[in-house]
Amino acid sequence: MRLAFARTLAIFASLLVFSLVSPPVNASSRPACECSTPSIDRLQQWLASGEGTTVPPTGNLLVRQGHGYAAKVTFLNAEWHVVVVWLGNQFEAQADLSHSAGFWLTYRATGDLYVQLRPASHWSGGDKWLTLVPSTRGKLVTKFFSFKSRDWTSLPELGTPAYSFASALTEARGLVFVGKTPNELEFRGLRVDGYRPPCL
């Protein structure tokens, strides 16, 4: 009887720890109803910007993948490459993510890269807040990226942002993936906690 009670207590303790360390789960962590045109979690604009040598070099990266879509791009050469995701599906749109815990990214990557949070008022240039998107060695994984300011930094090579990370969250225009090394990338999901992109 004592052994059974000890096992029950151990299971309860493990569930409690899991609930404390796991990212929040709500409607944003579940697949969203897709748009009538190609999208990934209602995000319709996955764009190769033409910065850096990429395949494809420019344009929307969405391709049919099973019953849905994936965004696929290859970074070539040792130079900065840029892939843009507009959070409101058009350049002029922006979102207030100040109450969001972060986002879930389903992706595969053969090398490390970064994702920048770019605000509407400071869109251009490389001097942005960013966080590491680690290599998956080509495996498909889902990873949670927190919007806690301590998890975001800048790179001396790209410059220091002249604005706070907290202010960037209030006027988020896009998530921009950047990398300086060759990389084969595939994105299958991007769900922002508490935010539902508007279909166009």
N, C-alpha and C positions, 0 to 999 in steps of 0.2 A: 504493500500500500504506500509506504514511504517512497519507494522507487517510482511508482506511477505519479505521485504528487510532484516529485522532483522533475520528472520529464515534462509535466504540464507547466511547471514554473519556468523551466528552461525555454519552452516554446513561446510562452507569453513574453519572456524577456527579449527573445530574439525578434519577435514581432514589434515590440516597443522600440527597439534600437533601429530597426528598418524604417519605421514610420518617422523617426527623428532625422535620419540621414538621407532619406530619399527625396527627390525633387517633388514639388506639388503635382498632383494629378487632378486634372479637371477636364472640361470640354476641349481645351486646347491640346491636351495630350492624346486625344483620340482623333482618328482620321476625319477631316472636314469634308463636307459635301463639295465636290469639285465644281469648277466653272464649266460652262457649256463649250468653251474653247480650251485648248491644252493648258493644263495647270498642274502644279504640285502643291497640295494643301492650299488651294485657291490662289497661289502665287503664279501669275501668268507671265511675268517678265524676268527671265533668267538670261542675262545678256553678256556676251563676250564683247568687251569695250573697244578692242583694237589695240589696247596697250599691252605690249609684250607679244611674243610669237606664240599663237595658240591655234589649235585645230578644233573647231572652225575659227577663223580669224576674227569674225564679227557676227552679230546677229543673235537671234534667240536660240538657246541651246536645247530646248525641249524636243525630245524624240519619243516616239511610242515605245512603251516598255510593258509588255503583257496587256493588262486591262487598263493601265494608267500611263503615266509619263515619267521620264527621267531627264535630268539635265546633264549632258556629258560634254566634257572638254578636256583637251590635253595641253599642258604647259610645255613648251619647248625652250631650250637654252637657259643659261644662267642670267636671267633678267626679270624684272618685275612684270607680272601678269595680273590682269584685273578682270574679275567676273562680278557683275552687278545684279542684285535682286531688289527690285522696287517693292517696298512693303505695301504700298497702296495701288500697285499695278499701273501707275503712271508717274512720270517724273515730278509733277507738281504736288502730288499727294504726300502727306506725312501722318505719322501716328504718334500718340502719346503713350509711351510704354513705361512711364514712371511707376506704375503699379504692377508691372509684369515681373514675374520671378526670373524669366529667362526664356530660352527656346530649346527645342529638341531638334537635332539635325540627324537625319539618316543619310549616310554617305559612305563612299569608299574612296581612299586616296593612297597612292603609292609613296607619297612624301608628305612632310609637314607643310602647312600653310597657315594663314591667319585670316580672321574675319574682322572687318572694321564695322563699327556702327557709325554711319554718316548722318549728321543732322542736316536739315534743310538750310540752315543759315551758314553752315560751313561745309558745303558739299564737296567742293573741288580740293585737290591737293592730297598729298599722302599723310599729312600730319593729323592723324585720327587716332581715337582710342580703339584698341584692337585686343584680341585674345587668340591664343594659339589653337589651331585646329590640327590635332596630331594625326600623323599617318596611321592608317589602318592596315598597312601592308597589303592593300588590295582587297581586304575583306569588307563586306557590308556590315556597318555597325550603326547603332543609334546612341547618340551622346547628348547629355543635357549641358547647356552652357548658361551659367548664371549671369544675371544682370547686376550682381553685387559689384560695386566699383573696385573693390580690392582684386577682382579677377580680371580687370582690364588694365592695359598699360599702353605704352607707345614705344616705337623703335627710334633710336637716335638717327638712323639713316633716313627715316621718313619725316622726322621732325616731331616736336612736342605740340600737342593741341593747345590752342589759346582759349579753350573753353572747358568747362567741367564735364565729366562723364554724365553726371546727373542731369545737366541741361540738355545734353544730346538725347537722352531718353525721352524728353518731353516733346521733341520735334524730329523723331526718327524718320528719315526718308528712305533709307535702304540699308541692307546688309551687303557689304562688299568683300568678296573673297580675293585675297592677294597672296602671291607666292613668288619667290625668286629662283626657284629650282625647278627642273623638269618634274612633271607630275601628271598622272592619269587620274582624273576625277569623275565621279558620278554622284549626283545628288538625287535622292529618292523621296526625301521628306524634310520639311522645315515648318515646324508648328510653334508659334509664339504664344506663350502663356497669356491668356486673357485678351487675345487679339484675333479678330476674324477679318481677313482681307476682303475687300469688296470686289466682286467679279465685275469686269468691264464687258 
